[in-house]
Amino acid sequence: MTMVAGTEIYDTDAPPVTARGVLYTDAELDDALSGSVSHILKDTSGKSDIEAMLAGVATTDFAQNNLKTALEATPPLHSWRVGEGLAEAYLTEHKDCTFPWPSTRDLRNPDASPAGADLVGFQKTDAPENKHRFAFGEAKTSDEERYPPNTMYGRHGMVRQLENLRDSRKTKDALFLYLGHHAHNAPWNPLYQSAASRYLNNPTDVSLFGVLVRDVDPKEEDLKSRASALADGCPSATTIHLVAMYFPKGCINAFVERATREMEGDHANN
């Protein structure tokens, strides 16, 4: 575990919505970027699967070098992508979530933007049977000194996106099918079977997450009214968790540089 839970600095829950602000130090950010976030951004697990699958195909030095070159390629980094990696690491390590098929694997052009929810996967619950259910998440990164930032508003803002995930059967069905297309023969197929069973019996039985990544002074205004808005009309079987992750000032502008340095350092150590 390299993405620590952070120090909780405010609780502005509006049941059934939880809304928490957590604070991180510069050292904790470095630890995350050098560990789990680096592996997320590089898709280490996915590339390891390809390398293992092609072990009997790349039999010459030339072929092995070409495979190595292809595997070392990564989509261009942007601050929002690093923020998304931090959000994924947090949910994976502290909310029992698993996101087995990153949206970047669907990019035919590495300069393109993925469509759909930022994070699509599963959350483990304490249910006696079918312990996993679908988990859909949105992550926004902003250094704007406004509370809340503009990324929370509008058609592509976090609140609208989470409302759509909460209320739209069409949107959730598309994500259900998206994971299903990739689940066949996958090691995480049992998680999909569990989540699918729950979803087909109750399409509101899902976990939704909204993660806001910031480098400004923490203020509960970032989440307070958003939590209340999302709580209004929330189905009883749906849970919604909002998290604002606060990093030291100026960090977001340096996200790409710092993440790239840590990724290259990780590569050098391998």
C-alpha atoms as one frame of an Amber mdcrd trajectory, in Angstrom:
protein
   0.000   0.000   0.000   1.524   3.322  -1.077  -1.554   5.536  -1.346  -2.265
   6.338   2.294  -5.750   7.293   3.426  -4.688  10.851   4.207  -5.766  12.939
   7.177  -9.502  13.549   7.278 -10.132  17.249   7.787 -13.854  17.563   7.259
 -17.015  15.492   7.123 -19.945  16.987   5.258 -22.041  13.850   4.795 -25.621
  14.105   3.577 -26.954  10.553   4.079 -26.977   8.360   2.103 -24.092  10.316
   0.533 -20.735  10.448   2.312 -18.535  13.477   1.604 -15.075  13.762   3.140
 -12.058  16.006   2.699  -8.618  14.418   3.173  -5.242  16.127   3.335  -1.907
  14.819   2.009   1.681  15.860   2.579   4.272  16.280  -0.162   6.051  13.127
   1.022   2.808  11.131   0.859   2.297  12.328  -2.703   5.799  11.184  -3.669
   5.165   7.767  -2.120   1.937   7.390  -4.104   3.495   8.516  -7.395   6.440
   6.168  -6.990   4.277   3.184  -6.103   0.698   2.305  -6.941   0.003   5.384
  -9.072   3.055   4.710 -11.236   1.826   1.162 -11.879  -1.640   2.472 -12.736
  -0.332   5.065 -15.191   1.963   2.518 -16.855  -0.690  -0.246 -16.756   1.957
  -2.593 -15.385  -0.409  -5.535 -14.907  -1.845  -5.351 -18.414   1.544  -5.138
 -20.066   2.821  -8.039 -17.959  -0.065 -10.136 -19.279   0.890  -9.298 -22.876
   4.562 -10.045 -22.220   3.678 -13.449 -20.760   1.287 -14.240 -23.609   3.934
 -13.472 -26.258   6.824 -15.271 -24.559   6.699 -18.003 -27.192   6.259 -15.571
 -30.088   9.091 -13.099 -29.520  11.862 -15.662 -29.869  14.636 -13.532 -31.403
  16.540 -10.612 -29.917  15.070  -8.367 -32.612  11.506  -9.435 -31.801  12.098
  -9.120 -28.062  13.482  -5.594 -28.486  10.470  -4.606 -30.574   8.128  -6.037
 -27.935   9.987  -4.154 -25.216   9.655  -0.902 -27.175   5.922  -1.398 -27.615
   5.387  -2.270 -23.962   7.327   0.737 -22.732   5.106   3.138 -24.684   2.577
   5.025 -22.575  -0.182   7.474 -23.545   0.812  11.145 -23.131   0.523  12.227
 -19.517  -1.682  15.104 -18.465  -2.327  16.453 -14.978  -5.910  15.159 -15.100
  -4.630  11.664 -15.870  -2.279  11.772 -12.873  -5.193  12.982 -10.750  -7.280
  10.093 -12.018  -4.457   7.716 -11.079  -4.407   9.128  -7.550  -8.178   8.706
  -7.322  -7.998   5.110  -8.556  -5.228   4.259  -6.095  -7.235   5.767  -3.214
 -10.412   3.839  -4.078  -8.498   0.613  -4.665  -6.562   0.720  -1.422  -9.174
   2.244   0.893 -12.640   1.490  -0.532 -12.177  -2.186  -1.524 -12.484  -1.336
  -5.225 -11.018  -3.135  -8.223 -10.766  -1.519 -11.665  -9.528  -4.361 -13.889
  -9.846  -2.807 -17.346  -8.445   0.762 -17.535 -10.088   2.939 -20.168  -6.664
   3.687 -21.677  -6.579   0.111 -23.043  -9.416   1.065 -25.379  -7.543   3.952
 -26.985  -6.693   3.172 -30.582  -5.008   6.565 -30.760  -2.874   7.351 -27.675
  -3.732  11.042 -28.051  -7.469  10.401 -27.845  -9.697  10.757 -24.804 -11.598
   7.777 -23.386 -15.360   7.905 -23.225 -17.696   6.871 -20.439 -17.056   6.863
 -16.686 -13.481   7.481 -15.602 -13.372   4.407 -13.371 -15.341   1.236 -14.043
 -15.040  -1.872 -11.914 -16.200  -3.509  -8.704 -16.451  -2.909  -4.971 -16.300
  -5.687  -2.413 -19.129  -5.630   0.129 -19.939  -7.602   3.250 -22.900  -9.388
   1.635 -23.026 -13.128   2.457 -23.350 -13.977  -1.259 -22.337 -12.104  -4.410
 -19.966  -9.939  -2.415 -18.964  -7.715  -5.346 -21.077  -5.101  -7.040 -20.376
  -2.591  -9.796 -18.391   0.515  -8.897 -18.451   3.534 -11.214 -16.369   6.616
 -10.518 -15.629  10.108 -11.788 -12.417  11.983 -11.010 -11.785  15.704 -11.478
  -8.508  17.568 -11.028  -8.466  21.327 -10.431  -6.062  23.961  -9.131  -8.713
  26.684  -9.422  -9.014  28.753  -6.234 -12.772  28.625  -6.258 -15.060  26.549
  -4.043 -16.232  24.379  -5.616 -14.188  24.566  -8.833 -15.797  24.745 -12.279
 -15.088  21.054 -12.858 -18.012  20.297 -10.556 -20.538  22.157 -12.724 -22.046
  21.911 -16.191 -22.793  19.094 -18.586 -19.397  17.468 -18.059 -19.106  18.384
 -14.383 -18.836  15.761 -11.675 -22.301  16.353 -10.220 -24.079  15.958 -13.560
 -22.042  12.854 -14.371 -22.815  11.248 -11.008 -26.498  12.138 -11.326 -26.473
  10.416 -14.697 -24.847   7.312 -13.207 -27.340   7.389 -10.360 -30.465   7.823
 -12.490 -29.800   6.574 -16.023 -30.394   2.869 -16.630 -29.077   3.350 -20.182
 -25.722   4.650 -18.921 -25.305   1.862 -16.394 -26.334  -0.785 -18.919 -23.611
   0.447 -21.271 -20.976   0.093 -18.534 -22.364  -3.308 -17.546 -21.898  -4.480
 -21.149 -18.511  -2.776 -21.462 -17.095  -4.848 -18.616 -18.898  -7.941 -19.857
 -17.132  -7.744 -23.223 -13.786  -7.972 -21.421 -14.728 -10.422 -18.658 -14.772
 -13.633 -20.693 -11.858 -15.851 -19.579 -10.488 -12.980 -17.475  -9.209 -13.812
 -13.971 -11.709 -11.273 -12.601 -14.693 -12.958 -14.272 -16.055 -14.161 -10.868
 -16.223 -10.517  -9.737 -18.176  -9.656 -12.870 -20.537 -12.603 -12.359 -21.199
 -11.460  -8.795 -21.801  -7.843  -9.752 -23.911  -8.812 -12.765 -26.142 -11.016
 -10.623 -26.789  -8.158  -8.229 -27.284  -5.631 -11.007 -29.738  -7.746 -12.993
 -31.816  -8.230  -9.852 -31.642  -4.526  -8.979 -30.065  -2.010 -11.412 -29.740
   0.527  -8.591 -27.441  -1.804  -6.599 -24.196   0.011  -7.463 -21.483   2.053
  -5.752 -20.750   5.506  -7.163 -17.647   7.548  -6.401 -16.705  11.136  -7.081
 -13.108  12.147  -6.364 -11.931  15.745  -6.527  -8.162  16.273  -6.637  -7.075
  19.746  -5.436  -3.970  21.727  -4.430  -5.676  24.577  -2.595  -6.626  25.187
   1.027  -9.239  22.618   2.063 -12.795  23.902   2.415 -15.951  21.887   2.913
 -17.705  24.101   0.358 -16.111  21.872  -2.280 -18.478  19.028  -1.417 -21.187
  20.209   0.967 -23.930  21.320  -1.438 -22.929  18.650  -3.963 -23.542  15.935
  -1.365 -26.988  17.339  -0.584 -27.912  17.515  -4.264 -26.874  13.912  -4.886
 -28.671  12.667  -1.761 -31.986  14.016  -3.037 -33.743  11.111  -4.734 -30.888
   8.649  -4.319 -32.187   5.046  -4.536 -31.846   3.127  -1.287 -29.644   0.450
  -2.885 -27.184   2.987  -4.344 -24.275   4.330  -2.313 -22.453   7.519  -3.265
 -19.074   8.511  -1.855 -17.496  11.914  -2.486 -13.848  12.530  -1.606 -11.843
  15.725  -1.971  -8.098  14.967  -1.915  -6.013  18.015  -1.001  -2.321  18.170
  -1.904   0.211  20.940  -1.193  -0.193  24.137  -3.202   1.360  24.111  -6.650
   1.419  20.317  -6.928  -0.987  19.975  -9.836   1.132  22.035 -12.222   4.015
  19.678 -11.397   1.991  16.442 -11.544   3.225  15.399 -14.986   6.885  16.169
 -14.251   6.811  14.395 -10.904   4.881  11.383 -12.162   7.170  11.032 -15.190
  10.240  11.161 -12.970   8.863   8.493 -10.671   7.797   6.280 -13.604  11.244
   6.529 -15.169  12.836   5.779 -11.812  10.610   2.732 -11.419  11.635   1.566
 -14.899  15.319   2.034 -14.066  14.900  -0.078 -10.954  13.263  -2.922 -12.891
